Amino acid sequence: MRPMARSLASFRAALLIGWGVLGLAGIWYARAKGLPGWTALPVIAAFCIEYPFYLVPAFPTLRERFAGARLIPFALLAALLPYFACCCGAVQFEWGGLIRLTALALALSLWYIVLPAAAAIDLAFLALVPAVILRQFFDTVYAPLHPEFKDLRYLILLGHIALVVIAVMTLMLERRVHETGYGFVPNLAEWRTGAIHYFYFLLIGAPLAWLLNATHYIGPKPVLQTAAFFLGMLWFVALSEEFGFRGVLQPWIEHWTMSRQAALIITSLLFGAVHLGFRGFPNWRWAIVVSVLGWCCGRARNQAGSIRASMVTHALVATTWRAFFA
């Protein structure tokens, strides 16, 4: 079987499995929260619509089909289609929201078409992504149609997913960052490397967190809840953050400074700085602990040559914190 055929077959399998899981999870969540069908169905449809866009960057042969001029409609569809689905009963359609989403998709996808690939331009692009999230760009776009449905606040995840997808595709197809190992399933060696650096964090970061009083023990969470959190962390939060910091920023700094160790330290400190706003700004204790996590993740990436190893470290640490601490 040719590589393209294998890639399409894997993509279709992942798509069908994901659609099934999203549908079942959406129905269960709606029933658990008492959401009516006319509100839940548009939300489930929106996540199912966004899901194929989220898969594409992890399939190189398929991803390349959207290089060049095709990236712009890809970005617009990834940003707008889920919004239109939500407007069928979950959120109020507003021209302002449509304009904001369109402007963001165009700004990201046209970034390296309009601007040169220079250090300042690269850093500005990377800074734009967390700035959009921290400025709560999507809160007004995905405001629930009925204020009493507070659980629909998670709709902003659709905006976050679209943001990540467009940014990753732009960096891969327009900026042509070196292959980072972007993908969902680490191999055995990556699991091993990631797990080893997870234990490094337990030896260094955990005592440091205790000394700084950055967190406190609250007891174990349910196993199924912890497992679901781990998968969500591995396949979304860790994947996107490790791509940005360890897959893109760290190699760029290494190239600019001509020092792998300097790049590891600088990237780790920047990773911690981004988390200064966690539970109140400035949370220096948390930033210090997260910087140590960044060092462990960066070292895992250097040893494995892939961000999938650092994803494992990141997801294991975050899941341990979520399962036992607060």
C-alpha positions as CSV (number, residue, x, y, z in Angstrom):
1,M,0.0,0.0,0.0
2,R,1.4,3.4,-0.9
3,P,2.1,6.0,1.8
4,M,-0.7,8.2,0.8
5,A,-3.2,5.4,0.8
6,R,-1.9,4.2,4.3
7,S,-2.2,7.8,5.6
8,L,-5.8,8.2,4.3
9,A,-6.8,4.8,5.7
10,S,-5.4,5.7,9.2
11,F,-7.0,9.1,9.0
12,R,-10.4,7.6,8.2
13,A,-10.1,5.1,11.0
14,A,-9.1,7.9,13.5
15,L,-12.0,10.0,12.2
16,L,-14.7,7.3,12.6
17,I,-13.5,6.3,16.1
18,G,-13.3,9.9,17.2
19,W,-16.7,10.7,15.9
20,G,-18.1,7.8,17.8
21,V,-16.4,8.8,21.0
22,L,-17.4,12.4,20.7
23,G,-21.0,11.5,20.0
24,L,-21.3,9.2,23.0
25,A,-19.4,11.6,25.3
26,G,-21.6,14.5,24.1
27,I,-24.8,12.6,24.8
28,W,-23.6,11.4,28.2
29,Y,-22.6,14.9,29.2
30,A,-25.8,16.5,28.0
31,R,-27.9,14.0,30.0
32,A,-25.6,14.4,33.1
33,K,-26.0,18.2,33.0
34,G,-29.7,18.2,32.0
35,L,-29.1,20.0,28.7
36,P,-32.0,19.8,26.2
37,G,-31.4,18.1,22.9
38,W,-32.0,21.3,20.9
39,T,-29.0,22.8,22.7
40,A,-26.8,19.7,23.0
41,L,-27.0,18.6,19.3
42,P,-25.5,21.7,17.8
43,V,-22.6,21.5,20.3
44,I,-22.0,17.8,19.5
45,A,-22.1,18.6,15.8
46,A,-19.7,21.5,16.2
47,F,-17.1,19.3,17.9
48,C,-17.6,16.6,15.3
49,I,-17.1,19.2,12.6
50,E,-13.9,20.6,14.1
51,Y,-12.4,17.1,14.8
52,P,-11.3,16.3,11.2
53,F,-9.4,19.7,11.0
54,Y,-7.7,18.7,14.3
55,L,-6.5,15.4,12.9
56,V,-5.0,16.7,9.6
57,P,-1.7,18.2,11.0
58,A,-0.8,14.7,12.4
59,F,-1.0,13.1,8.9
60,P,1.9,14.5,6.8
61,T,0.8,13.3,3.4
62,L,-2.7,14.6,4.0
63,R,-1.4,17.8,5.6
64,E,0.6,18.7,2.5
65,R,-2.6,18.8,0.4
66,F,-3.4,22.1,2.1
67,A,-0.1,23.8,1.4
68,G,0.0,27.1,-0.5
69,A,-3.3,28.9,-1.3
70,R,-5.4,26.0,0.1
71,L,-4.3,26.9,3.6
72,I,-6.5,30.0,3.7
73,P,-9.8,28.3,3.0
74,F,-8.8,25.5,5.4
75,A,-8.2,28.0,8.1
76,L,-11.5,29.8,7.5
77,L,-13.5,26.6,7.5
78,A,-11.8,25.3,10.7
79,A,-12.7,28.6,12.5
80,L,-16.1,29.2,11.1
81,L,-17.9,25.9,10.5
82,P,-18.1,25.0,14.2
83,Y,-19.4,28.5,15.0
84,F,-22.2,28.2,12.4
85,A,-23.1,24.8,13.9
86,C,-23.3,26.3,17.4
87,C,-25.5,29.1,16.1
88,C,-28.2,26.5,15.5
89,G,-29.3,26.6,19.1
90,A,-26.3,26.9,21.4
91,V,-25.0,30.4,20.8
92,Q,-26.4,33.6,19.4
93,F,-25.2,34.5,15.9
94,E,-23.5,37.9,15.8
95,W,-21.7,39.6,13.0
96,G,-19.1,40.7,15.4
97,G,-18.2,37.2,16.3
98,L,-18.1,36.1,12.7
99,I,-15.8,39.0,11.9
100,R,-13.5,38.2,14.8
101,L,-13.1,34.6,13.8
102,T,-12.6,35.5,10.2
103,A,-9.9,38.1,11.1
104,L,-8.1,35.6,13.3
105,A,-8.1,32.8,10.7
106,L,-6.8,35.2,8.0
107,A,-4.2,36.8,10.3
108,L,-2.6,33.4,11.1
109,S,-2.8,31.8,7.7
110,L,-1.5,34.9,5.9
111,W,1.2,35.6,8.4
112,Y,4.1,34.2,6.5
113,I,2.7,35.0,3.1
114,V,2.7,38.7,4.0
115,L,5.6,38.9,6.4
116,P,9.2,37.6,6.1
117,A,10.5,34.6,8.1
118,A,12.6,36.6,10.6
119,A,13.3,36.1,14.3
120,A,11.0,39.0,15.5
121,I,8.2,37.9,13.2
122,D,8.5,34.3,14.4
123,L,8.4,35.3,18.1
124,A,5.4,37.6,17.4
125,F,3.5,34.7,15.8
126,L,4.2,32.4,18.7
127,A,3.2,35.1,21.2
128,L,-0.1,35.7,19.4
129,V,-1.4,32.3,20.2
130,P,-1.3,32.5,24.0
131,A,-2.2,36.2,23.8
132,V,-5.5,35.3,22.1
133,I,-6.3,32.7,24.8
134,L,-5.2,34.9,27.8
135,R,-7.2,37.8,26.4
136,Q,-10.3,35.6,26.4
137,F,-10.8,36.3,22.7
138,F,-13.5,33.6,22.3
139,D,-15.6,34.3,25.4
140,T,-17.9,36.7,23.6
141,V,-17.9,34.7,20.4
142,Y,-19.1,31.5,22.1
143,A,-21.3,33.1,24.7
144,P,-24.2,30.6,25.5
145,L,-27.6,31.6,23.9
146,H,-29.2,31.0,27.3
147,P,-27.2,32.3,30.3
148,E,-28.6,29.6,32.6
149,F,-26.7,27.0,30.6
150,K,-23.4,27.7,32.4
151,D,-21.8,24.5,31.4
152,L,-21.8,25.7,27.8
153,R,-18.9,27.9,28.8
154,Y,-16.7,25.0,27.5
155,L,-17.7,26.0,24.0
156,I,-14.7,28.3,23.9
157,L,-12.7,25.1,23.5
158,L,-13.9,25.1,19.9
159,G,-12.1,28.4,19.4
160,H,-9.0,27.1,21.1
161,I,-8.9,24.0,18.9
162,A,-9.3,26.1,15.8
163,L,-6.6,28.4,16.9
164,V,-4.1,25.6,17.5
165,V,-5.0,23.8,14.3
166,I,-4.4,27.0,12.2
167,A,-1.2,27.9,14.0
168,V,0.2,24.4,13.6
169,M,-0.7,24.2,9.9
170,T,0.8,27.7,9.2
171,L,4.1,26.8,10.9
172,M,4.4,23.5,9.2
173,L,3.2,24.5,5.7
174,E,4.3,28.2,5.4
175,R,7.1,28.6,7.9
176,R,8.3,25.0,7.2
177,V,9.5,24.2,10.7
178,H,11.6,21.0,10.9
179,E,9.7,17.8,11.6
180,T,8.8,17.8,15.3
181,G,7.2,14.4,15.7
182,Y,3.7,16.0,15.8
183,G,1.3,13.1,16.4
184,F,-1.1,11.5,18.8
185,V,0.5,8.1,19.5
186,P,4.0,7.9,21.0
187,N,6.1,4.8,20.2
188,L,7.6,2.6,22.9
189,A,10.9,4.5,23.0
190,E,9.0,7.8,23.4
191,W,6.9,6.4,26.2
192,R,10.0,5.2,27.9
193,T,11.9,8.5,27.6
194,G,8.8,10.5,28.6
195,A,8.3,8.3,31.6
196,I,11.9,8.6,32.7
197,H,11.7,12.3,32.6
198,Y,8.4,12.2,34.5
199,F,10.3,10.5,37.4
200,Y,13.0,13.1,37.1
201,F,10.3,15.7,37.7
202,L,9.0,13.8,40.7
203,L,12.5,13.8,42.2
204,I,13.0,17.5,41.6
205,G,9.8,19.3,40.9
206,A,7.6,17.6,43.5
207,P,9.7,18.5,46.5
208,L,10.2,22.0,45.1
209,A,6.4,22.4,44.8
210,W,6.0,21.2,48.4
211,L,8.7,23.6,49.7
212,L,7.2,26.5,47.8
213,N,3.7,25.6,49.0
214,A,2.6,25.7,45.3
215,T,0.0,23.0,45.7
216,H,-1.5,20.7,48.4
217,Y,-2.6,17.1,48.6
218,I,-6.4,16.4,48.5
219,G,-6.6,12.7,47.8
220,P,-7.1,10.5,44.7
221,K,-9.7,11.3,42.1
222,P,-11.8,8.5,40.5
223,V,-9.8,6.3,38.1
224,L,-12.0,6.8,35.0
225,Q,-12.0,10.5,35.5
226,T,-8.2,10.5,35.8
227,A,-7.8,8.3,32.7
228,A,-10.0,10.7,30.7
229,F,-8.1,13.7,31.9
230,F,-4.8,12.0,30.9
231,L,-6.0,11.4,27.3
232,G,-7.3,14.9,27.0
233,M,-4.1,16.3,28.3
234,L,-1.9,14.1,26.1
235,W,-3.9,14.7,22.9
236,F,-4.7,18.4,23.2
237,V,-3.0,20.5,25.9
238,A,0.4,18.6,25.9
239,L,0.4,18.2,22.1
240,S,-0.2,21.9,21.4
241,E,2.1,23.3,24.1
242,E,4.9,20.8,23.4
243,F,4.7,21.6,19.7
244,G,4.9,25.3,20.4
245,F,7.6,25.3,23.1
246,R,9.7,22.2,22.5
247,G,8.9,21.6,18.8
248,V,9.2,25.2,17.5
249,L,10.6,27.7,20.0
250,Q,13.4,25.5,21.5
251,P,14.9,24.6,18.2
252,W,14.7,28.3,17.0
253,I,16.5,29.5,20.2
254,E,19.0,26.7,19.8
255,H,19.7,28.0,16.3
256,W,19.9,31.7,17.3
257,T,22.1,31.0,20.4
258,M,24.0,28.1,18.9
259,S,23.7,26.3,22.2
260,R,21.4,23.4,23.0
261,Q,21.7,24.0,26.8
262,A,20.9,27.7,26.5
263,A,17.9,26.9,24.4
264,L,16.7,24.3,26.9
265,I,17.0,26.8,29.9
266,I,15.5,29.8,28.1
267,T,12.6,27.8,26.7
268,S,11.9,26.3,30.2
269,L,11.9,29.8,31.8
270,L,9.5,31.1,29.1
271,F,7.3,28.1,29.6
272,G,7.1,28.9,33.3
273,A,6.5,32.6,32.6
274,V,3.4,31.8,30.5
275,H,1.9,30.2,33.6
276,L,2.4,33.2,35.8
277,G,-1.3,33.9,35.6
278,F,-2.4,30.6,37.1
279,R,-4.7,31.2,40.0
280,G,-3.8,34.9,40.3
281,F,-1.1,37.0,38.8
282,P,1.8,36.8,39.4
283,N,2.0,33.2,40.7
284,W,5.7,33.0,41.0
285,R,5.6,29.7,42.9
286,W,3.7,28.0,40.1
287,A,5.9,29.5,37.4
288,I,9.0,28.1,39.1
289,V,7.6,24.6,39.3
290,V,6.3,24.8,35.7
291,S,9.8,25.9,34.6
292,V,11.2,22.7,36.1
293,L,8.5,20.7,34.2
294,G,9.6,22.6,31.0
295,W,13.2,21.5,31.6
296,C,12.2,17.9,32.0
297,C,10.0,18.1,28.9
298,G,12.7,19.8,26.9
299,R,15.3,17.2,27.9
300,A,12.9,14.4,26.9
301,R,12.4,16.0,23.5
302,N,16.2,16.4,23.0
303,Q,16.8,12.7,23.9
304,A,14.0,11.3,21.8
305,G,14.2,13.8,18.9
306,S,10.4,14.1,19.1
307,I,7.8,16.1,21.0
308,R,5.8,12.9,21.6
309,A,8.3,12.0,24.4
310,S,7.9,15.4,26.0
311,M,4.1,15.1,25.6
312,V,4.2,11.9,27.7
313,T,6.2,13.7,30.5
314,H,3.9,16.7,30.4
315,A,0.7,14.6,30.5
316,L,1.9,12.4,33.3
317,V,2.9,15.3,35.5
318,A,-0.3,17.2,34.8
319,T,-2.4,14.1,35.5
320,T,-0.6,13.3,38.7
321,W,-1.3,16.8,39.9
322,R,-4.9,16.7,38.9
323,A,-5.5,13.3,40.4
324,F,-3.9,14.0,43.8
325,F,-3.3,17.7,44.3
326,A,-5.0,21.1,44.0
